Amino acid sequence: MTEWLENCPEAVQDYIGGERLDEVECIISDLPGIARGKAMPAAKFARQSHFFLPNSIFFQTITGDWGEAAGEEGFTEPDMILRPDFSTATAAPWAADKTVQVIHDAFDQKNRPIPMAPRNVLKRVCELYRKKGWEPIVAPEMEFYLVARNVDPGKPIEAMIGRTGRPSAGRQAYSMTAVDEYGPVVDDIYEFAEVQGFEIDGITQEGGAGQLEINLRHGDPVKLADEIFYFKRLIREAALRHDCFATFMAKPIEGEPGSAMHIHHSITDRKTGKNIFTGPQGGETDAFFNYIGGLQKHLPEIVAIMAPYVNSYRRYVKDHAAPINLAWGRDNRTTGIRIPVSDPESRRIENRLAGMDCNPYLGIAASLACGYLGLVNEEWAGPSFKGDAYEDEDDDRTLPKTMFEALENFGEATGVRDVLGGRFCEVYEIVKRAEYDEFLQVISPWEREHLLLNV
């Protein structure tokens, strides 16, 4: 009854270790990146090749309401066919009984990939690269906060209490002492990751109070997006063991830096395995400058994917380690597009715009889409920026400042929508506009404080 386990990664088999597998969680990412699906006894999972979920999971807003995105057939909620990708199987080490998670891919009843499914969107973009003879490679960075438990949305988020009994302090970037404050949470993150078969490249303290960054090894975009999808749950579970919350909000604490998901890009030639950003003599190629040009031209069109909520735009603040421009520079963290120090074989381009609140499949797909258009259309980068890009008043490639403006840009982005898929873009825009309308119905504490008796 467990023959399917032979197709799973070795880490799963090590986790089970000859014991009885109790449960399998069959999951898929929705638009926000929340795991949806079914949990079932392992014996039942072994007897089936697929299961069903309604396609309406992709029409749901973050609040649980619905966007009117069903199409001409109306809101009939037809079933999708979900099939397991056994290469994604991993443990759920926090569960009381032996439990395995498996990511599934979504198809319609004619066996066509569901265009709104985020994993399918990323697969679509990667396939466009491969048809051109290129292999996309990414290396994501994940920033997040460990915060005190907060069960009252009316109260501000506060830093977690560390081992010393004091709240975590900000302005302590790269401090090992700061990391030690919440060492038990970090220890569980490492333990869970090891059991799940994930390799962490490093954990560092970031600039915010209780803010950490985890770097992952470079590799296949779909595999790395799967890992981030899993990591968000892993980190939350580790935090809950120690009476705190992990949050991936772009800007959870007033006055503290936001949390990003920086994405490093390189592209190899599928025949030679060589980095197409580097020439025979080790210099930068036209493809390198075209990729940057694509990011500069098209990133404003897909900010609605990389900054998917009204809170996301609070992250784009001058001098707070977040991009407010589309300049590119060498080893320059004030530019939105950074070229890290590397040897020629590892030359890569870092997109610093995406927030950690974005869906990892969609954030990576959107970033790859911009670079792809730069390559195929031979779009050229502007001059590299030297100095503090926050002080550049001449940069006319401005980023949208609000969710409404970002959605307007996204709605007009013909080239990007062709790459990501028209049906996905239609649904995404409808759902995000519905979320924005929901937000406008809420009166904030600022409005009550300053407008109630003064206007």
N, C-alpha and C positions, 0 to 999 in steps of 0.2 A: 504493500500500500504506500510505500515511501520511495518508489523508484524515481519520482520526480526530483528528489533531493540530490540524485547523482548529477543533475544538470545545474546544480546551484554552486556558488562559490565555496571554496574550502572552509572559509570562516564560518559558514552556516553549519557545515558538518561537524566542525570542531565544537561549536556551541552546543549542538544537540548531544554529541559525545555518547551515542548509544542509548540515551535516555528516550523516554516517550515524548514525542512532539504533541503538544496539547492543542495549539490553535494556530491558524494562519490568517493574517490580516491582508486582504486583497485591496490595494489602494491605488488611487490615481489623484493627480493634482488638479484642483479646480483653478479658476482664473487668479484668485488671490494667492494660491500656493498652499491651500489647506488640503490635508489628506482626506479624501472622500472614499467610501467603499464599504466593504463588508468584512466582518470577522466570522470565521466559521471553524468548526472542528477540523483538525488536520485530516481525519479519515474521510470527511466529505470532500475536502479540497482535492484529495488524491483521486477521487472518482470523477472529477469534472475537468473539462478543458477550457471552460470560460464561465463567466457569469454576466448578469445584466444590471445596468443602472440606467435611469432615465437621463436623457440628454440635457434636462433642465438644470443639472448641477452647474452647467457653464453659463446659465443666465442669472445666477444668484449674486446679489451684491454682498459686500462684506458684512452688512447688518442682518442678512437673512431675507431681505426683500428680493424682488425680481425685476429684471429689466425686460422690456417688451421686445425680446430679440428672437422669438421663436420662428419668425418668418411667415410666409404665406399660408402654411398648413395650420397655423394657430398653435396655441399652447396645449398640445396634446401629450407632451412628455413621452415620446416613443423611446423604447429601450435601445441602448447601445450594447454592443457585444464587447466585453472586456476580456482580453487574453493576457496571461501572465508572461512577463519577461523574466525567466528564471535567473538570468545573469544579475538581476537586481536584488535577488533574495538576500535578506539580512536579518540578524537577530533583533529582538526587542528585549534587551537585557534587563530592563526595569520591570518587566512583567512578572507576576507572581509565579506563573507556570511557563513552561517552554513555549515561546511564541516566535514565529517568523513572519516578517513583513515581505510582501512581493509587490512591486510596482507593475501595473497592468497598462496595456495600450488599448485605445478605444477605437472601435470600428462601427460603421453603421450596418444595417442588416443586409447590405449588398457587398459587405467586406471592404468598404472604402474607409480610409482613415478619417476620423471625425476631425474636421478642420479647426474646431475651437479648442481641442485638447492641447494644453500647453506643450506637452512632450512631443506631440505630432508637429506643432509649429516649429520647434527647434530642429526636429529631424528633417523637416522640409527644407529649412535654410541650409543645413549641413549637406544635404543631397545636392543642392544647387552648386555649392563649392566643388563637390566631388565630380559633378558633370563637367566642370571646367578643368579637372585634373589637379585640384587643390585639396589639401587636408587641413581643416581648421583645428587649431589647438588653443585652448584657453587655460588660464590659471586664475581662479577667483580668490578674493579675500573677503572674509566675513567679519563685520564689526557688529557688536551687540552690547547691551547693558545687562548687568546683574543688578536688580533693584529690590528695594524692600517690598514685601507683599502689599498689594493695593487692591482692596475690594470695593472701594468707593470711587467711581469715576469722577466725582466732584472734587476730589482731593488731588493735589499735584503729586507726581511721581517723585519719590525720594530715593537716594542712594541706599544700597543695602548696608547692613551692619556687618563689619568684618570680624575677624577672629579676636581683635583687641577690644571689641565692644563699641568701637567708634564707627560712624558712617564712613564709607569709602570716600577718599579725597580725589578731587579733580586736579588737573594740571600736573599729572604724574606720569606722563608718557614714558614708556619703556622701563618703568620702575619695577624691579623684581620684588621689592618690599610691598608695593601695592598689589602685585599678583598674589603674594603670600597671604594677604588679608582674606582672600577668598579661595585659598589653596584647596580646601576640601571639595569645592564645586569643580575646580579645574581637574582635580584628581579623578572625579567621577566622569568628567567629559573624556579624559584620556582613556579611562577604563572602558566606557561604553564604546568609544570609537574603535578600540582594539578588538573588542568582542565582535563588533559589526564589520570588521575588516577594512576600516578606513584609515588612511595614512594622513596624519597631520604634519604639515611642514613646519609649523611653529605657532606658539601662542604668545602674544605680547599685550602689555597694558597700553591702552590708547589714552587720549587726552582727557576723556570724560571721567566723572566719578563712577567707578564700577564698570568702565567700558573696556572690553577686550576685543582683540582681533585674532582670528584663526586664519592661517594661510594653508591652502591646499596645493598639492603637487599639480603641475600642468598635465593636460591630457585631453581626451575626447570630450567635446562639449556636452553631449547627452549624459555621459557617465558622471561628469563633474556636477551637472545640474541635479542629477539623481542624488548625489552625495549631499549637496546643500539642502535639498528637500528633506532628506533624512536627518541631516545635522540640526536643522531647526527644532525638530522634535526631540532629538537626543539631548540638546543643550537645555531645552525647557525641562525635561525630565530630571536632568542632573541638578538643576537649580531647585526644583521642588523638593528634592531630598534634603535640602539645607535651608528650608523656610524662606526662600526668596523666589523671585520671578526672573526669568530671562525674557527680555523684550527685543524685538527686531524693528520696532518703530524707528522711522527715520530721525525723529527728534523727540525723544521721550521726556527730557528734562530741560526746563527753561534755563538758558544761560550756558548750557553745556554743548559740546560739539554733537553733530548728528552722526548716524551710523551708515556707512557706505558698503556697497558690494563692488569694490574695484575689480575690473575684468582686464586681465592681460591677454593680448592676442598675438599669436604668430601663425603663419601659414606655411605649410611645406608642400613641395611638389610631390605628387603621389608616385611618380615614377622613380625619382632620384632620392626622395627623402630629404632634400635640401630645403632650408629656409628661404622662401622666395623674397624675403626682405633684405637678403644679403647676396651680393654679387661674388663672382669668382675670386676677386682680390680682397674680399672682406668689406667692401663698401656698401653703401645704402643704394638700393635699386629703385627704379621707377615704381615698382609695386609698393614699396615702403611708403613713398610719398603719396601714391594714389590712395592707399588705405587710410592714411591720415586725412587726405582730402575728402574722402567719403564720410569719415566721422564728422569733420567740421561742417560739411554741407547738410548732412541728414540727421545728426543727433537732435537738433531742435524739433524735428518732426516726430521723434519717438520718445520724447521726455515723458509723455503720458504713460508709457510702459515702465520706464526706469524710475519715475516718481509717481506712483499710481494713486496717491491719496492726498487730500488737502494738507495733511501734516507733512508730507514729503517736501514741500516747498519751504518749510521752515529750516530745512537743512542747508539750503543754498544761501549762506550768510558769509559775507566778506570776512577774511581772517579767521575763519573757524574750520580750517582744514577741509573745506568743501569747495567744489568748483563753482565759479560764477561766470565762467567764460569758456570759449571754445578755442583758446590759444593752445599751441603745442610747444613743448620745450623739453630739453634734455635734462634729465634728473632734476626736474623743477616741479615741486608739489603745489605751486600756486596756479598751474595751468590745468585746464580740464582734461587735456590729453598729454600724458607724460611718457617720455622715453626713458625707461630705467637703465641704469648701468648694466652692461652685459657684454659678453664676448660676441663676436659676429655671428656665430652659429646659433646663439640664443637670443638674437635681436627680437624685441617684442615692443608692442604698443599698448599702453595702459589707458583704458577708459575709466575716468574717475567720477563719472556722472551718476551711475546707478546707485540707488539707495538700497539698504538691506531689507527694506519693506517690499521690494519688488519680487514677483514670482521669478525664481532663478531660471526656469526654462525660458520665460519670455524676455527677461532682462538680457540673457546671453544671446538669444535669437535676434533681438532688436539690434544689439551692438554688432553682431556678425552681419546683419543685413546692411547696416550703414557701410561697413568696410567692403562688403561684396559689391555694392553699387559703386563705390570708389574705384575698385579694381576693374569692373567690366566697362565702366564709363570713362575710365582714365581721368578721374577727377584729381586735381593737383592741390597739394597742401599749400597754405600760405607760408610766409617766412616763420622760422622758429622764433619763439619769444625768449628774450634774455632779461633777467631781472624779476621783479615782483609783479606778476600778472594781475594781482588785485588792484594795482594802481594804474592799469592801462585804461585810459578813458577813450581810446580810439577804436576799441574792438567793437565792430558793428554786428558781429555774429552773436547776438544776444540770445540768452535762453529764456523760455517762458517763465513768468514769475508766479503764475497761478495754475491750478488744475484746469480752469476754464480755457485759458489761453493755450495750454498744452493740448487739450482736446481739439481746439480749433486747428492747430498745426497738424495734428494727427489726421484729422478729417480730410486735409488737402494734400496729404503725402502720397501721391500716386505711385511713385517708384517703390517706396518702402512697402506700401500695401500689396503691391504685386509680389514682392519677395516673401512677405509673411503670410500671404493668403487673404483674398478679399473677404471671404466669409468670416474668418477669425477677426479681422479688423472691424467688420461691421458689428459683430456681437460685442467685442471688447468696448467699442465706443459707446454703444447703447447702454451697456452695464455701467460703465464709468460715469456717464451722464446721469444715470439714475442715482448712483451713489452721491454725486455732487448735489443733486436736487434734495436728497435726504439730508445732507449736511446743512443745507440752507434753511432747513426747518428748525434747527437747533439754535437756541439763544445762548451765547457764551457768557462766562463770568465777567469778561472784560466789558461786554455790552451792558450788563446789569450794573456794573460798578460805575462806569463813566457816563452812561446815557440815561439811566433811570430818572435822575433828578436834575440833570444838567442841560438837557436839550428841550 
